[in-house]
Amino acid sequence: MEFTTIRGDLGAPLEDVAQEAVDATAATYARTPGVDVAATLREHLRGRGIDTTDATVEQLAEAIRAGREVRLGRHDGSVDPHP
């Protein structure tokens, strides 16, 4: 999986920030199963200053929809990864 920063320092390792976006997306999907997971994930990534390929977004979105645990880095606890 390939991630790039779209603005300066993220304040944490890139993988940890990406993990927060994945966890936030998974939490949203758990509360609202009809949500567009790929669009939500891309929004969370970009909101945190990260960009990635469409293929990576789709791969992560599929894992979230399937209920698989996605582990890219460590989350800081601001999002419960298992709501």
Backbone as a chain_set.jsonl record, in Angstrom:
{"seq": "MEFTTIRGDLGAPLEDVAQEAVDATAATYARTPGVDVAATLREHLRGRGIDTTDATVEQLAEAIRAGREVRLGRHDGSVDPHP", "coords": {"N": [[0.844, -1.17, 0.0], [0.446, 2.175, -0.758], [1.136, 5.354, 0.417], [1.022, 8.915, 0.497], [2.034, 12.124, 1.673], [0.059, 15.068, 1.688], [0.336, 17.492, 2.692], [2.46, 19.339, 4.914], [4.268, 18.239, 7.849], [2.818, 15.524, 9.52], [2.595, 15.094, 12.179], [2.761, 12.668, 13.357], [3.81, 9.263, 12.72], [3.35, 8.334, 9.306], [1.969, 5.885, 8.767], [0.609, 5.52, 11.172], [-1.153, 7.675, 11.202], [-2.633, 7.069, 8.931], [-3.796, 4.737, 9.89], [-5.527, 5.763, 11.822], [-7.391, 6.993, 10.104], [-8.453, 4.735, 8.811], [-9.558, 3.395, 11.03], [-11.477, 5.288, 11.846], [-13.13, 5.266, 9.616], [-14.018, 2.591, 9.65], [-15.463, 2.644, 12.033], [-17.491, 4.454, 11.355], [-18.735, 2.985, 9.313], [-19.667, 0.806, 10.801], [-21.658, 2.01, 12.297], [-23.278, 3.071, 10.323], [-24.182, 1.244, 7.967], [-24.82, 1.624, 5.247], [-23.15, 3.511, 4.201], [-20.855, 4.951, 1.838], [-18.044, 3.346, 1.729], [-15.485, 3.545, 0.529], [-15.415, 6.247, -0.362], [-15.749, 7.539, 2.079], [-13.457, 6.681, 3.443], [-11.444, 7.805, 1.804], [-12.02, 10.503, 2.263], [-11.475, 10.705, 5.035], [-8.732, 10.092, 5.003], [-7.655, 12.183, 3.386], [-8.458, 14.361, 4.909], [-6.693, 14.122, 6.956], [-4.369, 14.697, 5.775], [-3.31, 12.905, 3.905], [-2.739, 11.109, 0.893], [-3.559, 8.574, -1.493], [-3.536, 5.751, -3.742], [-6.264, 4.843, -5.958], [-6.561, 2.102, -6.05], [-5.472, 1.262, -3.59], [-7.264, 2.473, -1.816], [-9.617, 1.079, -2.52], [-8.875, -1.547, -1.853], [-8.503, -1.34, 0.935], [-11.081, -0.467, 1.648], [-12.63, -2.687, 0.931], [-11.683, -4.572, 2.781], [-12.572, -3.379, 5.155], [-15.363, -3.417, 4.745], [-15.706, -6.178, 4.767], [-15.239, -6.749, 7.355], [-12.737, -7.342, 8.256], [-9.781, -6.998, 10.202], [-7.768, -4.203, 9.82], [-4.479, -3.411, 9.795], [-2.28, -0.974, 9.793], [-0.701, 0.75, 11.159], [-0.264, 2.209, 14.395], [-3.023, 3.322, 16.305], [-4.014, 6.338, 17.989], [-5.879, 6.178, 19.953], [-7.979, 7.952, 19.727], [-10.103, 7.198, 18.225], [-12.378, 4.617, 18.551], [-11.519, 1.505, 17.55], [-13.171, -0.672, 17.501], [-16.188, -0.332, 17.641]], "CA": [[0.0, 0.0, 0.0], [1.247, 3.373, -0.963], [0.556, 6.579, 0.945], [1.867, 10.097, 0.404], [1.49, 13.271, 2.404], [-0.351, 16.152, 0.8], [0.746, 18.724, 3.357], [3.653, 19.164, 5.742], [4.395, 17.243, 8.907], [1.542, 14.982, 9.991], [2.617, 15.062, 13.635], [2.866, 11.258, 13.756], [4.198, 8.461, 11.558], [2.345, 8.245, 8.25], [1.157, 4.678, 8.941], [-0.274, 5.716, 12.32], [-2.207, 8.598, 10.77], [-3.488, 6.284, 8.031], [-4.555, 3.825, 10.747], [-6.628, 6.544, 12.39], [-8.394, 7.155, 9.051], [-9.093, 3.431, 8.641], [-10.393, 3.144, 12.207], [-12.632, 6.194, 11.789], [-14.007, 4.762, 8.552], [-14.643, 1.359, 10.139], [-16.458, 3.035, 13.039], [-18.612, 5.033, 10.611], [-19.409, 1.882, 8.623], [-20.365, 0.004, 11.806], [-22.862, 2.756, 12.698], [-24.075, 3.398, 9.142], [-23.746, 0.265, 6.968], [-25.069, 2.056, 3.873], [-22.212, 4.555, 3.815], [-19.878, 4.625, 0.797], [-16.834, 3.134, 2.51], [-14.319, 4.075, -0.19], [-15.468, 7.708, -0.322], [-15.528, 7.938, 3.469], [-12.044, 6.466, 3.734], [-10.658, 8.841, 1.115], [-12.263, 11.761, 2.983], [-10.717, 10.652, 6.287], [-7.307, 10.172, 4.679], [-7.331, 13.541, 2.932], [-8.62, 15.254, 6.054], [-5.507, 13.964, 7.794], [-3.2, 15.079, 4.992], [-2.76, 11.734, 3.22], [-3.328, 10.692, -0.37], [-3.164, 7.232, -1.9], [-4.093, 5.348, -5.029], [-7.617, 4.286, -5.938], [-6.445, 0.67, -5.747], [-5.282, 1.116, -2.144], [-8.548, 2.805, -1.17], [-10.55, -0.032, -2.75], [-8.41, -2.696, -1.07], [-8.822, -1.078, 2.341], [-12.539, -0.416, 1.779], [-13.114, -4.07, 0.885], [-11.361, -5.188, 4.073], [-13.476, -2.79, 6.148], [-16.708, -3.968, 4.506], [-15.688, -7.604, 5.117], [-15.063, -6.876, 8.792], [-11.375, -7.762, 8.59], [-8.967, -5.996, 10.882], [-6.75, -3.592, 8.985], [-3.423, -2.918, 10.669], [-1.262, -0.233, 9.062], [0.135, 1.377, 12.177], [-0.938, 2.27, 15.693], [-3.904, 4.488, 16.455], [-3.724, 7.033, 19.247], [-6.988, 6.034, 20.887], [-9.03, 8.939, 19.532], [-11.214, 6.512, 17.582], [-12.491, 3.224, 18.996], [-11.517, 0.694, 16.343], [-14.189, -1.726, 17.623], [-17.346, 0.31, 18.301]], "C": [[0.889, 1.231, 0.0], [0.487, 4.592, -0.463], [1.546, 7.714, 0.754], [1.216, 11.216, 1.204], [1.142, 14.367, 1.412], [-0.15, 17.512, 1.464], [1.883, 18.373, 4.298], [3.594, 18.036, 6.758], [3.028, 16.827, 9.428], [1.472, 14.935, 11.517], [2.728, 13.66, 14.209], [3.337, 10.486, 12.533], [3.033, 8.298, 10.581], [1.416, 7.049, 8.442], [0.185, 4.817, 10.115], [-1.435, 6.641, 11.965], [-3.168, 7.884, 9.829], [-4.345, 5.31, 8.83], [-5.742, 4.537, 11.375], [-7.75, 6.731, 11.359], [-9.151, 5.851, 8.823], [-10.03, 3.15, 9.812], [-11.637, 4.028, 12.225], [-13.631, 5.728, 10.74], [-14.737, 3.51, 9.007], [-15.721, 1.671, 11.17], [-17.693, 3.628, 12.368], [-19.418, 3.933, 9.938], [-20.192, 1.011, 9.614], [-21.669, 0.681, 12.241], [-23.827, 2.962, 11.545], [-23.665, 2.474, 8.003], [-23.942, 0.696, 5.512], [-24.093, 3.094, 3.361], [-21.283, 4.047, 2.696], [-18.513, 4.547, 1.481], [-15.614, 3.74, 1.822], [-14.281, 5.6, -0.131], [-15.197, 8.225, 1.089], [-14.066, 7.785, 3.845], [-11.187, 7.537, 3.075], [-10.817, 10.181, 1.829], [-11.462, 11.798, 4.284], [-9.218, 10.746, 6.035], [-6.918, 11.599, 4.294], [-7.467, 14.557, 4.06], [-7.434, 15.213, 6.999], [-4.22, 14.263, 7.026], [-2.543, 13.957, 4.231], [-3.496, 11.503, 1.905], [-2.826, 9.285, -0.674], [-3.824, 6.906, -3.225], [-5.527, 4.837, -4.858], [-7.582, 2.806, -5.568], [-6.264, 0.436, -4.244], [-6.575, 1.415, -1.405], [-9.519, 1.64, -1.32], [-10.159, -1.264, -1.939], [-8.755, -2.524, 0.407], [-10.333, -1.071, 2.572], [-13.132, -1.817, 1.783], [-12.854, -4.774, 2.216], [-12.285, -4.666, 5.168], [-14.873, -3.368, 5.985], [-16.802, -5.431, 4.922], [-15.496, -7.828, 6.618], [-13.683, -7.364, 9.202], [-10.637, -6.625, 9.292], [-7.89, -5.508, 9.925], [-5.717, -2.985, 9.92], [-2.326, -2.299, 9.815], [-0.228, 0.343, 10.02], [-0.629, 1.339, 13.487], [-1.859, 3.476, 15.717], [-3.676, 5.07, 17.839], [-4.857, 6.937, 20.257], [-8.112, 7.031, 20.699], [-10.252, 8.362, 18.84], [-11.231, 5.081, 18.088], [-12.537, 2.341, 17.757], [-12.548, -0.435, 16.355], [-15.41, -1.18, 18.347], [-18.393, -0.708, 18.722]], "O": [[1.923, 1.298, 0.665], [-0.652, 4.838, -0.86], [2.758, 7.513, 0.837], [-0.001, 11.244, 1.383], [1.843, 14.57, 0.42], [-0.433, 18.552, 0.868], [2.22, 17.199, 4.447], [2.946, 17.013, 6.539], [2.187, 17.67, 9.738], [0.392, 14.753, 12.081], [2.782, 13.491, 15.427], [3.27, 11.003, 11.418], [1.881, 8.143, 10.987], [0.201, 7.183, 8.295], [-0.929, 4.297, 10.066], [-2.57, 6.411, 12.384], [-4.382, 8.071, 9.919], [-5.503, 5.081, 8.482], [-6.837, 3.98, 11.453], [-8.928, 6.637, 11.704], [-10.371, 5.868, 8.658], [-11.165, 2.717, 9.612], [-12.723, 3.569, 12.577], [-14.841, 5.789, 10.957], [-15.939, 3.374, 8.78], [-16.775, 1.034, 11.181], [-18.818, 3.336, 12.772], [-20.648, 3.946, 9.986], [-21.276, 0.531, 9.283], [-22.662, 0.008, 12.518], [-25.04, 3.024, 11.744], [-22.875, 2.875, 7.149], [-23.273, 0.162, 4.627], [-24.188, 3.52, 2.21], [-20.971, 2.858, 2.629], [-17.903, 5.575, 1.775], [-14.795, 4.384, 2.478], [-13.226, 6.183, 0.122], [-14.502, 9.225, 1.27], [-13.495, 8.661, 4.494], [-10.305, 8.111, 3.713], [-9.841, 10.917, 1.981], [-10.84, 12.812, 4.599], [-8.508, 11.417, 6.784], [-5.954, 12.149, 4.827], [-6.681, 15.501, 4.152], [-7.196, 16.157, 7.752], [-3.12, 14.104, 7.555], [-1.351, 14.025, 3.933], [-4.712, 11.678, 1.816], [-1.787, 8.865, -0.166], [-4.588, 7.709, -3.76], [-5.94, 4.452, -3.765], [-8.462, 2.314, -4.861], [-6.847, -0.496, -3.691], [-6.944, 0.698, -0.475], [-10.176, 1.253, -0.353], [-11.026, -1.949, -1.397], [-9.241, -3.454, 1.051], [-10.812, -1.606, 3.572], [-14.043, -2.102, 2.56], [-13.718, -5.493, 2.717], [-12.732, -5.435, 6.019], [-15.502, -3.764, 6.967], [-17.853, -5.881, 5.378], [-15.58, -8.959, 7.096], [-13.471, -7.753, 10.351], [-10.852, -5.449, 9.002], [-7.191, -6.304, 9.298], [-6.05, -2.137, 10.748], [-1.538, -3.009, 9.19], [0.963, 0.407, 9.714], [-1.536, 0.525, 13.663], [-1.509, 4.538, 15.203], [-3.207, 4.383, 18.747], [-4.792, 7.562, 21.316], [-9.105, 6.98, 21.425], [-11.322, 8.968, 18.863], [-10.204, 4.402, 18.059], [-13.493, 2.415, 16.986], [-12.771, -1.081, 15.331], [-15.653, -1.508, 19.509], [-19.422, -0.338, 19.287]]}, "num_chains": 1, "name": "protein.A"}
